[in-house]
Amino acid sequence: MADQTLAKFVNELRILTMLRLEGQATRADIARRLKLTPATITRLIASLAERGLVRDAQEAPRAGIAREPGRPGVSVALNSEGTYFLGVEIGVGSLRLALIDLCTDAVNTAEFRVSKTISPQEAVKSIADHLALLENDIRFRGKIRGLGVTVPGLVNSAGHIVHLPILGWRDVNLLALIKGAIDLPAFVENNANAAAFGAVYTEHGIAGDCTIYFKLGTGCGGAAIVNGR
C-alpha cells in the first residue's frame, strides 16, 4: 500500500510538472509522454481534478491545421486558482510576502517595514496575521496549502537558524515557532538558496547540470545547484 501511495504521488507530480512546463495536453498525450497507461492517467487526472489542481480545457486549434471533424479534443490544464502558496522574505527592516498560484504567478504581494531588531517571535506573529487576512479573502479561503520563509543567514535542513548576524539571531528554531503559530506545511531556507531554486523552477530554460546564482542586497550571497540539488 505504501508503494502504491508513493507511486501515485510521484506520477501526480510528474503530470503537474509536465502541465506547468509544457502547457495543456490531452490525456492521451500525457500518457504517451509519461509512458503510463491511459487508464492510469484517467484515474490520476480525476483525482487531481477532484482536488481542484487541474481542469479540462478546450484544446486550442493549431495554426495552419484544420480541425478534424467530430468531437473536439479536450485537454487538461493546471487550475491556477485551485491552490496557493505563501512566500515570505524576512529582511533587515522589512518583511516581504507574496502569494503565488499553481502556475507560479504572484497574485497578492505585500511589504511591511519592521524593526531592524525584530525578534523571531514578532516576525512569526506578523506572518500569521497576514495569513489570517488572506484567509478572509474568499478567493484564497481554504486554498493556501504551504508556507516558505527565507532569511539572510545560515539555516540547517531542519529549519533551524544557526546564525543570522544581520538580525542578531543565533540558534533559533524558526520552523518550530512557525509550526506553533501556523497550521500549514512550512519550510525555512536561506534566501539565496531559495532564490536560486526559484529561478531554476520558474525559468526552466536556465537549468543545467550546474547553475550558479548570486544575490546582491544588504549583503551578498549565492548558491550552486548541481544535478537538481
Backbone as CSV, one residue per row, in Angstrom:
resi,resn,N_x,N_y,N_z,CA_x,CA_y,CA_z,C_x,C_y,C_z
1,MET,0.828,-1.202,0.000,0.000,0.000,0.000,0.868,1.259,0.000
2,ALA,1.946,1.246,0.805,2.833,2.407,0.862,3.474,2.652,-0.497
3,ASP,3.865,1.548,-1.184,4.481,1.696,-2.505,3.491,2.287,-3.499
4,GLN,2.215,1.864,-3.414,1.189,2.391,-4.321,0.951,3.879,-4.062
5,THR,0.935,4.258,-2.790,0.733,5.663,-2.441,1.888,6.517,-2.958
6,LEU,3.111,6.018,-2.802,4.276,6.753,-3.288,4.245,6.874,-4.808
7,ALA,3.893,5.783,-5.491,3.827,5.816,-6.957,2.773,6.813,-7.428
8,LYS,1.641,6.858,-6.737,0.578,7.807,-7.092,1.077,9.240,-6.914
9,PHE,1.750,9.507,-5.807,2.271,10.848,-5.545,3.282,11.249,-6.621
10,VAL,4.198,10.352,-6.949,5.240,10.661,-7.937,4.618,10.919,-9.300
11,ASN,3.667,10.099,-9.692,3.051,10.273,-11.014,2.185,11.528,-11.080
12,GLU,1.503,11.864,-9.987,0.759,13.125,-9.972,1.706,14.308,-10.105
13,LEU,2.844,14.230,-9.420,3.832,15.299,-9.526,4.358,15.406,-10.954
14,ARG,4.568,14.289,-11.613,5.038,14.305,-12.998,4.004,14.964,-13.916
15,ILE,2.737,14.679,-13.687,1.676,15.288,-14.503,1.651,16.796,-14.297
16,LEU,1.668,17.233,-13.030,1.622,18.666,-12.740,2.847,19.381,-13.305
17,THR,3.995,18.743,-13.218,5.219,19.350,-13.747,5.142,19.477,-15.268
18,MET,4.657,18.440,-15.927,4.531,18.483,-17.389,3.583,19.600,-17.819
19,LEU,2.453,19.715,-17.142,1.485,20.753,-17.497,2.040,22.146,-17.211
20,ARG,2.815,22.285,-16.156,3.393,23.594,-15.826,4.432,24.016,-16.855
21,LEU,5.247,23.067,-17.298,6.347,23.397,-18.205,5.914,23.455,-19.667
22,GLU,4.957,22.593,-20.049,4.621,22.456,-21.459,3.222,22.948,-21.814
23,GLY,2.434,23.300,-20.812,1.079,23.756,-21.096,0.098,22.608,-21.185
24,GLN,-1.135,22.934,-21.550,-2.202,21.936,-21.561,-1.913,20.816,-22.550
25,ALA,-2.470,19.645,-22.250,-2.260,18.467,-23.097,-3.443,17.522,-22.910
26,THR,-3.680,16.702,-23.916,-4.746,15.713,-23.795,-4.277,14.576,-22.899
27,ARG,-5.212,13.811,-22.406,-4.866,12.658,-21.582,-4.001,11.670,-22.358
28,ALA,-4.319,11.509,-23.647,-3.536,10.589,-24.473,-2.098,11.071,-24.607
29,ASP,-1.928,12.389,-24.801,-0.583,12.951,-24.896,0.189,12.752,-23.590
30,ILE,-0.487,12.971,-22.469,0.172,12.804,-21.168,0.597,11.350,-20.976
31,ALA,-0.283,10.429,-21.340,0.049,9.008,-21.204,1.274,8.643,-22.033
32,ARG,1.324,9.152,-23.256,2.476,8.853,-24.115,3.758,9.471,-23.570
33,ARG,3.676,10.735,-23.146,4.873,11.428,-22.669,5.426,10.811,-21.394
34,LEU,4.541,10.379,-20.502,4.985,9.847,-19.220,5.097,8.330,-19.215
35,LYS,4.750,7.719,-20.364,4.847,6.256,-20.503,4.016,5.535,-19.440
36,LEU,2.768,6.009,-19.278,1.808,5.386,-18.383,0.595,4.967,-19.195
37,THR,-0.187,4.039,-18.660,-1.361,3.575,-19.394,-2.447,4.642,-19.385
38,PRO,-3.283,4.690,-20.423,-4.392,5.653,-20.439,-5.298,5.525,-19.220
39,ALA,-5.519,4.294,-18.765,-6.387,4.090,-17.605,-5.774,4.716,-16.347
40,THR,-4.458,4.569,-16.207,-3.775,5.170,-15.053,-3.874,6.679,-15.103
41,ILE,-3.647,7.249,-16.280,-3.733,8.703,-16.426,-5.140,9.197,-16.116
42,THR,-6.141,8.484,-16.594,-7.531,8.872,-16.328,-7.803,8.922,-14.833
43,ARG,-7.335,7.908,-14.089,-7.545,7.885,-12.635,-6.800,9.032,-11.948
44,LEU,-5.557,9.253,-12.351,-4.762,10.300,-11.718,-5.336,11.688,-12.000
45,ILE,-5.746,11.917,-13.251,-6.327,13.214,-13.603,-7.622,13.443,-12.823
46,ALA,-8.429,12.396,-12.680,-9.677,12.524,-11.929,-9.402,12.917,-10.480
47,SER,-8.361,12.315,-9.892,-8.010,12.635,-8.508,-7.523,14.072,-8.388
48,LEU,-6.685,14.512,-9.333,-6.185,15.889,-9.311,-7.317,16.896,-9.522
49,ALA,-8.245,16.568,-10.419,-9.375,17.460,-10.687,-10.283,17.572,-9.472
50,GLU,-10.478,16.470,-8.777,-11.331,16.475,-7.581,-10.766,17.410,-6.514
51,ARG,-9.431,17.535,-6.478,-8.786,18.429,-5.509,-8.589,19.831,-6.055
52,GLY,-9.096,20.086,-7.264,-9.048,21.420,-7.828,-7.708,21.817,-8.405
53,LEU,-6.824,20.854,-8.679,-5.487,21.180,-9.168,-5.406,21.234,-10.687
54,VAL,-6.287,20.538,-11.377,-6.323,20.589,-12.837,-7.764,20.771,-13.285
55,ARG,-7.924,21.153,-14.552,-9.260,21.346,-15.113,-9.225,20.954,-16.577
56,ASP,-10.375,20.646,-17.118,-10.479,20.403,-18.556,-10.445,21.738,-19.288
57,ALA,-9.761,21.743,-20.428,-9.659,22.956,-21.241,-9.818,22.568,-22.693
58,GLN,-10.613,23.351,-23.413,-10.793,23.073,-24.839,-9.443,23.163,-25.534
59,GLU,-9.112,22.171,-26.309,-7.827,22.165,-26.992,-7.766,23.308,-27.998
60,ALA,-6.720,24.108,-27.892,-6.569,25.250,-28.790,-6.247,24.772,-30.206
61,PRO,-6.872,25.358,-31.226,-6.566,24.952,-32.601,-5.148,25.326,-32.976
62,ARG,-4.468,24.467,-33.720,-3.092,24.723,-34.127,-3.076,25.532,-35.420
63,ALA,-2.195,26.499,-35.464,-2.117,27.391,-36.613,-1.854,26.613,-37.892
64,GLY,-2.682,26.894,-38.926,-2.455,26.280,-40.231,-2.949,24.860,-40.364
65,ILE,-3.550,24.327,-39.274,-4.027,22.943,-39.323,-5.530,22.941,-39.083
66,ALA,-6.288,22.451,-40.051,-7.744,22.396,-39.928,-8.120,21.301,-38.933
67,ARG,-9.108,21.597,-38.102,-9.547,20.608,-37.134,-10.302,19.491,-37.831
68,GLU,-10.002,18.265,-37.399,-10.694,17.121,-37.971,-12.145,17.131,-37.521
69,PRO,-13.058,16.620,-38.389,-14.474,16.584,-37.996,-14.679,15.668,-36.796
70,GLY,-15.771,15.927,-36.089,-16.055,15.101,-34.924,-15.905,15.916,-33.652
71,ARG,-15.946,15.212,-32.552,-15.881,15.872,-31.244,-14.508,16.530,-31.050
72,PRO,-14.479,17.824,-30.662,-13.189,18.488,-30.459,-12.424,17.866,-29.294
73,GLY,-11.096,17.890,-29.398,-10.277,17.321,-28.335,-10.383,18.131,-27.054
74,VAL,-10.314,17.442,-25.928,-10.361,18.096,-24.627,-9.009,17.903,-23.950
75,SER,-8.378,19.000,-23.621,-7.078,18.943,-22.969,-7.233,19.153,-21.470
76,VAL,-6.166,18.852,-20.762,-6.084,19.071,-19.322,-5.098,20.210,-19.087
77,ALA,-5.443,21.120,-18.197,-4.563,22.246,-17.869,-4.508,22.415,-16.355
78,LEU,-3.451,23.061,-15.895,-3.390,23.412,-14.481,-4.524,24.369,-14.140
79,ASN,-5.111,24.193,-12.983,-6.100,25.136,-12.473,-5.362,26.115,-11.567
80,SER,-4.969,27.241,-12.123,-4.122,28.177,-11.379,-4.773,28.653,-10.087
81,GLU,-6.109,28.682,-10.057,-6.812,29.180,-8.882,-7.175,28.063,-7.904
82,GLY,-6.635,26.878,-8.144,-7.003,25.746,-7.296,-6.259,25.689,-5.982
83,THR,-5.065,26.255,-5.946,-4.282,26.222,-4.711,-3.256,27.345,-4.744
84,TYR,-2.812,27.752,-3.550,-1.872,28.867,-3.435,-0.814,28.539,-2.385
85,PHE,0.310,29.262,-2.489,1.404,29.095,-1.535,1.916,30.482,-1.152
86,LEU,2.254,30.647,0.127,2.724,31.939,0.610,4.231,31.906,0.805
87,GLY,4.915,32.853,0.168,6.352,33.000,0.357,6.636,34.258,1.158
88,VAL,7.588,34.151,2.086,7.914,35.269,2.973,9.430,35.458,2.993
89,GLU,9.866,36.698,2.837,11.276,37.033,2.980,11.439,37.940,4.189
90,ILE,12.154,37.453,5.181,12.466,38.269,6.352,13.789,38.964,6.068
91,GLY,13.747,40.304,5.966,14.944,41.066,5.677,15.287,42.017,6.795
92,VAL,16.200,42.920,6.513,16.609,43.911,7.505,15.643,45.088,7.428
93,GLY,14.779,45.197,8.423,13.818,46.290,8.458,12.616,46.088,7.554
94,SER,12.461,44.915,6.961,11.328,44.692,6.061,10.876,43.246,6.102
95,LEU,9.610,43.077,5.786,9.002,41.753,5.667,8.249,41.755,4.346
96,ARG,8.674,40.911,3.404,8.046,40.855,2.085,7.287,39.547,1.957
97,LEU,6.068,39.633,1.428,5.217,38.451,1.308,4.623,38.389,-0.091
98,ALA,4.571,37.202,-0.640,3.984,37.012,-1.970,3.184,35.719,-1.978
99,LEU,1.945,35.827,-2.418,1.097,34.650,-2.578,1.145,34.250,-4.048
100,ILE,1.539,33.012,-4.323,1.629,32.556,-5.709,0.610,31.447,-5.956
101,ASP,0.167,31.376,-7.208,-0.786,30.334,-7.567,-0.048,29.111,-8.094
102,LEU,-0.801,28.140,-8.583,-0.204,26.881,-9.010,0.664,27.044,-10.250
103,CYS,0.464,28.135,-10.984,1.290,28.406,-12.172,2.477,29.304,-11.840
104,THR,2.719,29.526,-10.553,3.828,30.330,-10.004,3.678,31.823,-10.274
105,ASP,2.484,32.278,-10.593,2.248,33.708,-10.758,1.894,34.335,-9.404
106,ALA,2.457,35.503,-9.106,2.148,36.202,-7.862,0.782,36.869,-7.990
107,VAL,-0.140,36.523,-7.105,-1.500,37.069,-7.159,-1.763,38.072,-6.046
108,ASN,-0.870,38.127,-5.063,-1.029,39.082,-3.971,0.349,39.311,-3.352
109,THR,0.754,40.566,-3.237,2.053,40.865,-2.637,1.894,41.956,-1.591
110,ALA,2.817,41.962,-0.642,2.794,42.980,0.407,4.204,43.154,0.946
111,GLU,4.484,44.351,1.419,5.772,44.624,2.064,5.523,45.518,3.265
112,PHE,6.098,45.124,4.415,5.917,45.878,5.642,7.275,46.309,6.180
113,ARG,7.330,47.545,6.658,8.518,47.979,7.366,8.432,47.488,8.799
114,VAL,9.491,46.874,9.257,9.526,46.354,10.624,10.828,46.820,11.281
115,SER,10.897,46.609,12.579,12.098,46.993,13.317,13.314,46.217,12.814
116,LYS,14.443,46.891,12.752,15.678,46.213,12.335,16.161,45.239,13.396
117,THR,15.537,45.297,14.569,15.879,44.349,15.635,14.684,43.451,15.946
118,ILE,13.849,43.213,14.934,12.668,42.371,15.140,13.070,41.002,15.675
119,SER,12.297,40.488,16.600,12.591,39.173,17.170,11.950,38.089,16.311
120,PRO,12.427,36.852,16.426,11.792,35.757,15.675,10.304,35.631,15.994
121,GLN,9.942,35.796,17.259,8.534,35.682,17.651,7.680,36.769,16.999
122,GLU,8.218,37.998,16.943,7.482,39.095,16.311,7.327,38.856,14.812
123,ALA,8.363,38.325,14.192,8.290,38.036,12.760,7.223,36.987,12.470
124,VAL,7.191,35.941,13.283,6.203,34.882,13.083,4.790,35.420,13.294
125,LYS,4.600,36.260,14.296,3.269,36.839,14.529,2.827,37.683,13.330
126,SER,3.732,38.453,12.750,3.383,39.270,11.581,2.973,38.396,10.408
127,ILE,3.685,37.287,10.219,3.339,36.360,9.143,1.966,35.750,9.387
128,ALA,1.716,35.320,10.629,0.425,34.712,10.965,-0.718,35.705,10.777
129,ASP,-0.506,36.952,11.151,-1.547,37.979,10.996,-1.867,38.205,9.516
130,HIS,-0.826,38.260,8.677,-1.060,38.477,7.246,-1.756,37.263,6.632
131,LEU,-1.373,36.086,7.050,-2.017,34.874,6.550,-3.502,34.864,6.910
132,ALA,-3.831,35.325,8.109,-5.237,35.390,8.520,-6.021,36.343,7.618
133,LEU,-5.410,37.461,7.225,-6.072,38.392,6.307,-6.327,37.729,4.951
134,LEU,-5.344,36.985,4.462,-5.517,36.301,3.180,-6.621,35.261,3.256
135,GLU,-6.692,34.548,4.377,-7.716,33.512,4.541,-9.115,34.116,4.608
136,ASN,-9.210,35.380,4.960,-10.517,36.045,4.977,-10.982,36.456,3.587
137,ASP,-10.073,36.403,2.620,-10.416,36.718,1.236,-11.044,35.484,0.600
138,ILE,-12.245,35.622,0.071,-12.973,34.471,-0.468,-12.213,33.778,-1.588
139,ARG,-11.338,34.512,-2.297,-10.573,33.909,-3.391,-9.577,32.875,-2.887
140,PHE,-9.067,33.079,-1.669,-7.983,32.237,-1.175,-8.387,31.342,-0.014
141,ARG,-9.584,31.549,0.501,-10.006,30.834,1.712,-9.934,29.322,1.531
142,GLY,-9.184,28.671,2.393,-9.072,27.216,2.367,-8.193,26.677,1.254
143,LYS,-7.551,27.559,0.487,-6.751,27.106,-0.655,-5.249,27.324,-0.478
144,ILE,-4.840,27.945,0.617,-3.414,28.171,0.844,-2.838,26.909,1.470
145,ARG,-1.929,26.271,0.754,-1.504,24.918,1.131,-0.104,24.834,1.734
146,GLY,0.669,25.921,1.690,2.018,25.823,2.214,2.644,27.185,2.412
147,LEU,3.721,27.209,3.205,4.392,28.453,3.560,5.901,28.250,3.461
148,GLY,6.569,29.160,2.759,8.021,29.140,2.694,8.572,30.446,3.227
149,VAL,9.539,30.365,4.138,10.120,31.548,4.763,11.624,31.552,4.508
150,THR,12.148,32.693,4.071,13.586,32.808,3.842,14.196,33.856,4.757
151,VAL,15.453,33.633,5.100,16.194,34.566,5.946,17.609,34.709,5.387
152,PRO,18.254,35.872,5.607,19.610,36.078,5.107,20.662,35.562,6.086
153,GLY,20.604,34.266,6.367,21.539,33.687,7.318,21.685,32.195,7.123
154,LEU,22.466,31.578,7.978,22.750,30.145,7.879,21.615,29.340,8.506
155,VAL,21.008,28.473,7.694,19.870,27.657,8.126,20.194,26.195,7.837
156,ASN,19.909,25.305,8.793,20.145,23.887,8.502,18.910,23.272,7.871
157,SER,19.009,21.990,7.502,17.930,21.330,6.761,16.665,21.152,7.584
158,ALA,16.762,21.323,8.900,15.593,21.182,9.777,14.904,22.516,10.032
159,GLY,15.316,23.577,9.319,14.689,24.876,9.509,15.162,25.599,10.752
160,HIS,16.321,25.215,11.252,16.891,25.815,12.457,17.933,26.854,12.035
161,ILE,17.748,28.092,12.485,18.695,29.149,12.152,19.929,29.006,13.041
162,VAL,21.055,28.741,12.416,22.306,28.592,13.153,22.863,29.972,13.509
163,HIS,22.884,30.861,12.517,23.427,32.198,12.763,22.856,33.156,11.730
164,LEU,22.290,34.258,12.209,21.762,35.296,11.335,22.263,36.622,11.898
165,PRO,23.538,36.940,11.661,24.155,38.099,12.329,23.516,39.427,11.982
166,ILE,22.985,39.572,10.766,22.455,40.859,10.345,21.193,41.238,11.129
167,LEU,20.518,40.230,11.721,19.360,40.497,12.581,19.646,40.177,14.041
168,GLY,20.842,39.649,14.301,21.201,39.322,15.677,20.567,38.037,16.190
169,TRP,20.153,37.154,15.265,19.556,35.887,15.677,20.623,34.794,15.667
170,ARG,20.588,33.956,16.681,21.502,32.826,16.740,20.799,31.655,17.436
171,ASP,20.980,30.463,16.878,20.425,29.245,17.473,18.919,29.383,17.717
172,VAL,18.184,29.662,16.631,16.738,29.866,16.710,16.033,28.783,15.902
173,ASN,15.146,28.048,16.534,14.365,27.041,15.818,13.151,27.736,15.210
174,LEU,13.387,28.430,14.096,12.318,29.229,13.487,11.184,28.342,12.986
175,LEU,11.514,27.185,12.435,10.460,26.306,11.931,9.518,25.872,13.049
176,ALA,10.047,25.584,14.216,9.203,25.193,15.354,8.291,26.347,15.763
177,LEU,8.818,27.574,15.757,7.986,28.735,16.089,6.848,28.894,15.086
178,ILE,7.164,28.706,13.800,6.141,28.829,12.759,5.068,27.757,12.932
179,LYS,5.489,26.529,13.154,4.519,25.432,13.303,3.658,25.606,14.544
180,GLY,4.183,26.302,15.548,3.389,26.551,16.750,2.327,27.611,16.548
181,ALA,2.488,28.427,15.492,1.549,29.532,15.274,0.716,29.378,14.010
182,ILE,1.181,28.555,13.059,0.524,28.466,11.751,0.326,27.001,11.385
183,ASP,-0.903,26.643,11.069,-1.236,25.253,10.768,-1.142,24.994,9.266
184,LEU,0.088,25.083,8.744,0.350,24.794,7.342,1.697,24.093,7.233
185,PRO,1.886,23.261,6.217,3.238,22.766,5.949,4.157,23.956,5.707
186,ALA,5.320,23.969,6.348,6.188,25.140,6.263,7.637,24.722,6.068
187,PHE,8.392,25.609,5.453,9.813,25.394,5.207,10.552,26.688,5.509
188,VAL,11.768,26.564,6.019,12.635,27.720,6.256,13.926,27.478,5.495
189,GLU,14.378,28.491,4.755,15.560,28.322,3.918,16.356,29.620,3.868
190,ASN,17.633,29.496,3.593,18.462,30.667,3.318,17.924,31.370,2.082
191,ASN,17.948,32.709,2.074,17.296,33.434,0.983,17.978,33.218,-0.365
192,ALA,19.294,33.108,-0.392,19.982,32.883,-1.665,19.677,31.495,-2.213
193,ASN,19.663,30.494,-1.332,19.314,29.137,-1.770,17.907,29.104,-2.358
194,ALA,16.973,29.733,-1.643,15.581,29.736,-2.100,15.446,30.468,-3.426
195,ALA,16.143,31.602,-3.570,16.063,32.366,-4.814,16.640,31.570,-5.978
196,ALA,17.712,30.825,-5.724,18.317,30.009,-6.778,17.350,28.931,-7.253
197,PHE,16.736,28.236,-6.316,15.764,27.212,-6.694,14.555,27.830,-7.376
198,GLY,14.135,29.007,-6.901,13.001,29.676,-7.525,13.288,30.038,-8.970
199,ALA,14.507,30.521,-9.233,14.867,30.885,-10.603,14.873,29.667,-11.515
200,VAL,15.449,28.580,-11.047,15.504,27.363,-11.867,14.101,26.774,-12.066
201,TYR,13.271,26.866,-11.023,11.923,26.290,-11.084,11.029,27.046,-12.056
202,THR,11.135,28.381,-12.047,10.225,29.184,-12.866,10.793,29.510,-14.242
203,GLU,12.110,29.442,-14.389,12.743,29.717,-15.677,13.489,28.464,-16.117
204,HIS,12.712,27.487,-16.570,13.252,26.153,-16.804,14.404,26.163,-17.803
205,GLY,14.417,27.143,-18.703,15.454,27.172,-19.728,16.851,27.422,-19.194
206,ILE,16.969,27.997,-17.983,18.300,28.288,-17.461,18.891,27.112,-16.692
207,ALA,18.085,26.101,-16.417,18.570,24.969,-15.633,19.573,24.156,-16.441
208,GLY,20.614,23.711,-15.779,21.607,22.864,-16.417,22.197,21.921,-15.384
209,ASP,23.277,21.250,-15.748,23.924,20.356,-14.788,24.422,21.143,-13.580
210,CYS,24.820,22.390,-13.822,25.275,23.247,-12.725,24.812,24.677,-12.997
211,THR,24.069,25.244,-12.074,23.585,26.613,-12.193,24.090,27.411,-10.996
212,ILE,24.734,28.535,-11.266,25.263,29.398,-10.217,24.372,30.629,-10.097
213,TYR,23.995,30.955,-8.867,23.110,32.093,-8.623,23.775,33.023,-7.609
214,PHE,23.764,34.333,-7.909,24.294,35.326,-6.977,23.169,36.272,-6.569
215,LYS,23.141,36.615,-5.277,22.147,37.550,-4.748,22.884,38.696,-4.074
216,LEU,22.605,39.907,-4.568,23.228,41.101,-4.013,22.150,41.988,-3.396
217,GLY,22.357,42.379,-2.159,21.386,43.233,-1.481,22.074,43.939,-0.333
218,THR,21.476,43.877,0.865,22.136,44.426,2.044,23.475,43.705,2.262
219,GLY,23.461,42.429,1.970,24.680,41.629,1.960,24.772,40.955,0.603
220,CYS,25.657,39.981,0.469,25.730,39.231,-0.776,25.753,37.746,-0.445
221,GLY,25.153,36.973,-1.324,25.099,35.532,-1.109,25.027,34.827,-2.440
222,GLY,25.039,33.533,-2.396,24.978,32.779,-3.632,24.689,31.316,-3.370
223,ALA,24.390,30.613,-4.444,24.109,29.188,-4.342,24.465,28.521,-5.652
224,ALA,24.865,27.269,-5.572,25.113,26.458,-6.745,24.146,25.282,-6.725
225,ILE,23.418,25.095,-7.807,22.523,23.945,-7.941,23.183,22.975,-8.905
226,VAL,23.532,21.801,-8.398,24.233,20.788,-9.182,23.347,19.555,-9.260
227,ASN,23.009,19.166,-10.491,22.153,17.992,-10.700,20.867,18.069,-9.871
228,GLY,20.280,19.274,-9.826,18.993,19.450,-9.159,19.061,19.589,-7.652
229,ARG,20.252,19.616,-7.063,20.392,19.747,-5.618,21.235,20.968,-5.284
